[in-house]
Amino acid sequence: MQAAALTFCLQGLDAYPIRVEVDSGRGPASFQMVGLPEASVRESRVRVRAALQQCGIELDEYVITVNLAPADLRKSGGAYDLAIAAATLAALRRIPVEALEQVGLLGELSLSGAVQPVRGVLAALRGAAARGVPRAIVPRGNAREAASLASIQGIEVRVVGHLKELVAHLAAGKALDGPGEAPTVGAEAGDEGLDLADVCGQHAARRALEVAAAGGHNLLLVGPPGSGKTMLARRLPGLLPPLSFEESLELTAIHSVAGLLSADRGIVAARPFRAPHHTVSVAGLIGGGDPVRPGEVSLAHHGCLFLDELLEFRRSVTEALRQPLEEGQVTLSRARARVTFPARPLLLAATNPCPCGFAGDRLRRCACSVERVRAYRARLSGPLLDRIDLHVAMPPVEVAQICAVARGESSAAVRARVTAARAVQAARCARGEASTPLNAALGPRDLARVAAPDAEGTALLARAVERLGLSARAYGKVLRVSRTLADLAGSEGVGAIHVAEAIGMRLLDREISAAAPLAAET
């Protein structure tokens, strides 16, 4: 007897349908599996046999052959267990063969027959819905995750907690529970306990943080120890607007594939803040492994990726950020797979100006030689620095600022301006004036349409290119930041004042002196 069930194989966020074919016959007991299964899949025969025994079904008298088609796709993980068990039951005529038609099955079986949650359910269901599969059955532990998709995609999702429930449903038509109500998204905007008002002084850095949040611009903070770099970075999520439902679904799929999704919540409801240690590997930051999983740059998608002590990261690690920062995605090519993950975080990096941290400090003497400082800064390559929109030098915090009674603006006040600026960008995109709702991602044609400065601003930018040696990429970055500054100011056009401020935010401490004549002209 033969039967088949449908399941899905994940490669990155892409779900490929897998037809689980089972052939059963009388003979000496055996359980063979073909179709390029990895060790974790081959072990399924042990789990399935034990789970079926809990349902009163013995396989001692049967020769079972399982084929996972197509055979050229590599299969790994335990998510195939439920489909293998269901197809085996159909091949043994314990459930109707037609009951498995047009239904996707996902779940790992324990030896007791309990259905365990698996990674990547949301990505698999999105693939099923895209291919017109009308029904899916997933583990009860993935119910919250499945509910977020079922509410908008039109696919009927049911959940099971034990193999006996599935048998009763397929054999006798007993109804299965639904995944429940979709979790809510949009109420969380960051950690309310971290307020920008707690930051003393650092007005330029606070302004840069607001601009970065409003336009999605990457930001580099350079300053001595204790100047507030990390303190500012931790408050960036509180300036970002809440996630939209589509953004939340995309983030949930990434975190689910990575195995980091909370079963209780079932969805990523707040913008992520990822801060990997400087010893992170290239695979940890960009993604990799076997099977390929997303790295920190993808886990921070639609959120913030904070690289503290940037110059302490290995150069091979930081250089791997070039392509994601430029394209907004990571493509990982391996011998057996080619996987693409979205990767458009807001990069926030912080570093000291020199190894001892006190270069340029008026009160504390720097103990580093000129050669040592030059070698230290050379760890950050020019091409990578060129991809960071905003460069801000942070001076030491004065004692008077620490003791001041008056507090700066709160995160809520700044977030209101950021949200308004992002609404302007979204409306511009909706009208077809720009191809993206975020200024940091504007293309060359978008810049010509919406970010072209007035005559005075154009002349100022031309002088900046000539005197500061700005590259073509840096030229575009200045225009994008200028557009964000204009949006924050409620200005329809980009003026010289916006261009001047954008140029000032492109300079490190060693470049400020060169920019002084330009600042005087404006």
N, C-alpha and C positions, 0 to 999 in steps of 0.2 A: 504494500500500500504506500501511496505517496501523498504528501500534502505540502503546503507552502504557507509561510507567514511573511509579513513585511516589517522591516526595521530600518534603521538608518546608521550610516557610518559618518563620523565627523572628521573632517580635515580642516583644521582651523575653525572658522565659523560656518563653513559650507557643509551641508548635510546631503549625503548621497544615499539613495534608496538601496537597500540590501534585501534580496529575496532569499529567505531561509527555506531551503528545500530539504525535506526529510523523507527518506525511504526506509520502510520497516519490513522485516520478514522473519519467519521462524528460523531458528538455528542457534548455534552456540553464542552465548551472550557476548556482544561487542558493541562498541560505540565509537564510530569513526567520524572524523570531521575534516573536511577539505574546504578550499576556497581562500587560501592565504591567511589562516588565523594565527595570531600571535599566541604566546604561552598563556596569557590571561584569558584568551578566548577558548583555547583548547581545554583549559581546566573547567570550562563550563559543563562538560559532560559529567563531572563529579557532582557539581552543584545541582544540575538538572535531575540526575538520577536520584539523589537524596531527596530533593523537593517532591518529585513524583511519588516516592515511597510514602511521604507524609500524606499524600492524597489517596493512598491505597493502591497505587499502580506500580507493579514490579516490571522491570525490564530484563529479568534473568533469562527469559526464553526468546528474546528478540535480537536480531542484528539491526542496529540503527546506524544509518549513514546520513550525515548532515553536510549539505553543500551550501556555502555562503557565496552567492552570486551577486555581482560579477567577481570572478576570482582574481582579477588584477588589482583590486583595491585591498590594501593592507588593513586588517581588522585587529583592534586591540581594545581591552577593557571588558567590563562585565555587563554592558548594556544590552547584549544580545541574548542573555539568558532567558528572558520572558518569551521572546519570539521563538527560540529553539524549543522551549518546553511546550508552547502552544502548538507548534507545527508537529512535534512528536505525538502529542495527544490526538491531533487530527489524523496523523498517519496510522495510529492505533485504533482509530474510529471511536475514541472516547468523547470527542466533540465533533460536530459537523464540519466538514471541510469548507463549506461555503461561509461559515461563520467568521472565517479569517480574511475574507475578501474585503479590500478597501479599508483596512484598519491597520494603523501603525502601532507596534508594540515596543516599549522601552522599559527596561528594568533589570536589575541584578537580583538573583535568587540566593537566599541563605540556605543552609542545609535543612532548616526547619520548614522551608517553603515560603518564608516571609519575603516580600518584594522590597528590596533596598533602593534608596534613591541613587541616581547616577548623575554624572557631569553632563552639561550641554543639552539639557532637555529643551530649553527655550530655542536654541539654535536648530535642534532637530525638528521641533514643531513648526518653526518658520519654514524650514525646507519642505516639510510635509504639506503645509498649507499652500506653498508656492507650486507644488506639483499636483494639487487638486485632491489630495487624500482627505476624505471627508471626516474620518474618525481616528482617534488616537487614544491609547490606554497607557498611562504612565504611573510610576510609583506614587503612593500617597505622600511620601516625603517630599516630592517635587510639586505638590498641589499648588502652593502659592506661586511658584515660578510659572507653572502652566496656566494659571488663571489670568495672568497679565496678558498673555497672547490670545487666549480663547475669547477674551472679551471684545477683541477688535478684528480678528482674522476670519471668524466664521467657521472655524474647525471645531468639531464636537470633541471635547476632551473628557475622559473619565479616568478615575484613579482606583488603584487596587492596593491592598496592604498585604495580601496573601494569595498564593497560587490557587487555593481553594475558591476564593472569590471569583477569579477569572474563569475557572472551570464551571462554576455555577452560572455565570453570566453567559458563557458561550454555549453551554450544553442545555441549560434550562431557561435562558432568557432573563435571569434575575438581574434587576437593574443595579448598575454601579453608581457610586457617588460621583458628583461633579467636582471640579477643583475648587469651587467656592467663588466668592466675590474677588474681583481684581483688586490688588493692593493700590492704595492711593499714592500719587506722586505729585511733587510740586510744593509741598509744605515746608520742606527742609532746604535751607540755603547755606548752612554752615554751622559751625560750633558757636552757639550763642555765648559761651563762656569766654571766647577770645574776641575782644573788642579792640578796634583800631584806636580808640580813645586812650588805651593804656600805653601807647607808644609816645615816648617823650621826644619832642623836637623832630628832626629828620623830615622837614617839610617837603624837600625835593623827592625823597624816597616815597613818602606817602602819596605825593602827586603821581609819581611814576606807577605806583601800585594801582591807583585808580584808573590810569590810562590803560595799563596792561589788562585789567579786568574788563574794561569797557570794550576794547577792541580785540581781545584775545592775543595780545602781543607778548612775545617772550621777553623776559627781563633778567638782567644781570646786575646784582648788587655787589659793590666792591667797597670794603671798609675794614677797619681794624676790629679786633675782638671786643665785644661788648658794645658795638655801635647799634645793635638792634636788627641785624640782618635776619636772623632766624625768627625773632619775635614778629617782624613784619610778615615774613613768609607764612607763618602759621595763621595769620589773620586774612590771608588772601581768599580762602574759600568763603568766608563770611561776606565778601564783597560781590561774589558772583550771584547772578539770579538763579532761582530754582530750576531744576531740570525740567525739560518738557517730557511728555510721555514717550515720544519717539526716541529721544536721547536716552531715557531711562531703559527702554527695551534694548537698545544697542549695547549699553553698558552692562546690563544684566546678562546678555548673551556672552559677552567677553568674560565676565567674572564667573559665570557658570562653567564655561569651557575650562577655565583655569582651576576650577574646584574651590573657589573662594566665596561662593554665594551662600548666605545664611538661609537655612531651611525655614526658619521662623518668619523671616521677612519675605523671602522669595523674590525680591526685586531690589535693585540699587536705586534708592530714592533720593540720595544726596550726592552732590558732585564729589568725586574721589580726591583725596590728597595723598599722594604717594611720595615717600621720602626715603629712597634706598640708601644704604650705607655706602661710603666711598670704596669699599672693597667688592662691590657688586661686579659680577662677570658680564661679558657681552651678552650671553644668553639670558642672564637674569634681567638685564635692562631692555634688550630688544626683543627677546623671545627665543625659544629653541627647545631642545630636549627631544625625547622620543617616547610618546608622540609629541609633536610640536605644540607648545603652549605659549600663550601671550606673555610678554615681559612687562616690566614696569611702565614703559612708555605707552603700551596699549591699555594697561589697567588704569592709567590716569587719563584716558580718553574722556573728553568733555569736562575734565577737572584740572588739577594742578599736579605737575611733576616737579618736586623740589630737590635740587642737587646741592646740598650743603657742602662747603669746602670743595668746590668744583675742581680746583687744580690738584687735589689729592686723588682724584679718580685716575685710573690708568688711561693713558692717551687713546689706546685702542678702544676703550669703552666710550669715551666722549665722542670720538670721531664717528662711531657707529650711529650717532644721533643725526648726522647730516641729512640723510635721506628722509627719515621720518619728519624732521622739522620742515623740510621743503615740500614734501608731497602729502603729508597727513596720513600716511599709512606705512606699514612695514611688510615687506615681502621677503619671506624666508624660503630659500630654495635648498632642498635636501635631495639626497639620492632617490628617495622613494616618494617624495611629496613636495609640492610647492604651495605654500600657505600665505595668505594675506590677512593681516589684522589691521583694523583702523587704529590710527595713532595721531590724534590731534589734541594733545594736552597743551595747557599753558605752561611753558617751561619757565621756572623761576630758579635761578642759580645764584649762589653766594660764594664769595671768596675773599681771602685776605689780600692786601696789596703786595705782600712780600712774605717770605717764610716766617719771619718773626711777627709779622702783622702790623708793624708800627711805621711803615714807610709813609712819609708825609704828615705824621702826627707832630703837632707843635709841642706837646708836653712830654711825650715818651720818645726816647731816641731809638732809631732803627739801627740794629746791629748787623744788617746784611750789607754785603758789598754790592757794587753796581752790577758786577757780573752775576752774582747769585740772584739778584732781583730779576735781571733780564732772563736768566735760565728758568726761573720760577714762572714768570709770565709766559714764557715760550711754550709751556705745557698746554696752553690754550691756543689752538691753531687759528690763523686768520680766517680761513673759510668757515669754521664753526662760529667764531665771534661775529662774522658777517651775517649769520643767520639769526642772531639775537637782536631784536628790534630796539630794545631800550638798554642803555648802559648808565648806571647811576653810581657816582662816588659818594659814599656816606662818611661824613666826618665823625670824630668822637663826640659823644653826647656831653654837653656842658653840665656842670653841677647845678647851675641855675635852672636849667630845663628840667632836671630830675626833681628838684625841690618845688617847682612851680605848682601853684594850686590849680590854675586853669588847665583844663584838659582839651585835647584836640577833638576833631569831629569823630562821631561814633561810626561804627561800621554800618549801622542802619541808614544814616544820612548819606554816606558815600554809595551804599548799595542802591539807593533810590536813583541817584544820578546814573550809575552804571546800567541799571535796568532800563532807564529812559533812553540812554544812548544805544543800547542793544535793540530796543524797540524801533528806533529810527533806522538802524541797519537792516532789520528784518523787513520793515515796510519798503525800504529801497529795493530789497531783493524780490519781494512780492510784486512790485510794479515792473519788474524786469530790467531795472536800471543796473543791477549787479547780479552776478552769478552765484553769490554766496552771502549768507546773512551775517558774516563776520568780517570786519575790516582787515584783520591780519591775513586772511586767505584770499583777498582780492587779486584777480589776475591782471595782466598788463592792459587788456581792453577795459576792464572795470576801472582801473586807475585813470585811464584817459577820459572816461565818462563822468566819474563821480569825485575824483580826487585831484583834478588839475587845479593848481593854485592860480591866483590872480597874477597880474603882471609883476607886481612888486615881489610876491612870493616866489615866482619863477626865477627872477633875477637873483634873489637871495640864495636859492637852492643851487643855481649855476655857480655862484661864487663859492659856495660850500664844497661843491664837487671839485672845483679847481684848487682850492687852498688846502682842503683836508684829504684829498685823494679818495673820495668815496667811490666805491665800486657801483656798477649798475644795479646789483642787488641791494646795496645800501641805499641807493637813490630811491628804489621802489619802497624800501622799508620806511624811509622818511615820509614819503607821500602817504603811506597807509597810516602811520602814526598821526600825521597832520589831519587826515580825514577823521580819525577818532577824536582828536582834540576839538575839531570843529563840531562834531556831533555832541560832545559834552557841553560845548558852549551854546548849542542850539543854533549854529550858523549853517545856512544853506551851502555856502561856498567855502573854499579853503583860502584863507588869507595869509599875509606875510607873518602875522603874529603866531599863527598855528605852525607855519613852517619853521620859524625861529625856535619855538619851544621844542619841536620835534628834533631839530638838529642838536639842540642842547642835550637832549636825552639819548643821543647816539654816542656821546663822548665819554671816555674814561678819564681818570684824573690826569693822565699824561698828555691828554689832548686838549684840555680846557684852555690852556694858554694860547694854543693855536686858534681857538674859536673866539677869543676875546674880541678881535676886530669885528667879527660878524655880529656879535651881540651888541656892540656899540652902534653899529649901523641901524639896528632895528629899535 
